[in-house]
Amino acid sequence: MNILLESRAFYPSVGGLEMMSRGLATAWQDVGHTVRVVTITPLDGDAELDALTVERQPSPAEMQRHVQWADVFVQSGISLRSLHWPVWTGTPLVIIHHNLLSGGQDTGVRAWLKRRATHLGANVAVSGPVAETVPGPVVRIPNTFRPVYDQPSTGEESRDGLLFVGRLVSVKGADLAVEALRRLRKRGIDTTLTICGDGPERDALERQAKEADLEDAVKFEGWTEPDELADRYRHAELLLVPSRYEPFGIVALETLASGCPVVAAETGGLPEAVGDCGLLVPPDDAEGLADATERALRSDVRDNLRAAIPAHVNRHRVDRIATEYLHLLRRVVQVN
């Protein structure tokens, strides 16, 4: 097939959507399909990807030619700005929904148009909560993770401390992780917290740690490259994902692929991302997070969680997820 994948956010930008788009495009191409990626993301001095054909900021005429060339047009993240192209050309359409299709910044006419647009083709939702907001025909295909994280874990004797990974914004709940650590240490549990990520709340989080007398127990590492992050996953006792909401939660999959169990908030798509490989707590509940973390730090509990990891990770490997997408793309092309 000729597959045109539109991912408005794409490499060198970083994030879950960008990672998924790049991984799927590469996997489809690796099994013999011809893939083009169109994006509005500029290179900004970074080197272009050698393994993929990427068209950046195409003109309307170029976009029309790309869509006419394609056997199927896949939108990774719904965009009203380009939905008219498959309508005009009759090219089959598949829309991947990474986020809820209700709430957020889209309201009024824009939100109504996006909901109506889901009837123009087939839809994929990355989790059950996301699927519930898609009015058109929808199937669930979960997210995958980057192969860099799919590495053998270290032994238990080399694991040390808690880990938080994510943007330092309120919805990610890093403040809850710091508060949970304070409560754990008050209980006499001598552990630490490493925070990998950056964002507008970093100063407030550093003040929170200082006021809680945790300056020596909380380490702020800032933005962390994937190779280094994979190593941190392999050496952490637990990953804390105390998000106040997550459509899916790729960070949970990343750390599970590295053999590290998770304590996460029971919200959005996180229960699906975690599976039986972690403990779930109510969102926005620092005491519950501390309780579950204390429990998961017990070696017997952590061993049970780790035993469930291989099957769960195998379900989400990129070759398997890409194949599920290809089954859908073939059905959509044949119908049309």
Secondary structure, 3 states (H helix, E strand, C coil): CEEEEECCCCCCCCCHHHHHHHHHHHHHHHCCCEEEEEECCCCCCCCCCCCCEEEECCCHHHHHHHHHHCCEEEEECCCCCCCHHHHHHCCCEEEEECCCCCCCCCCHHHHHHHHHHCCCCEEEECCHHHHCCCCCCEEECCCCCCHHHCCCCCCHHHCCCEEEECCCCHHHCHHHHHHHHHHHHHCCCCCCEEEEECCCCHHHHHHHHHHCCCCCCEEEEECCCHHHHHHHHHHCCEEEECCCCCCCCHHHHHHHHCCCCEEEECCCCHHHHHCCCEEEECCCCHHHHHHHHHHHCCHHHHHHHHHCHHHHHHHCCHHHHHHHHHHHHHHHHHHC
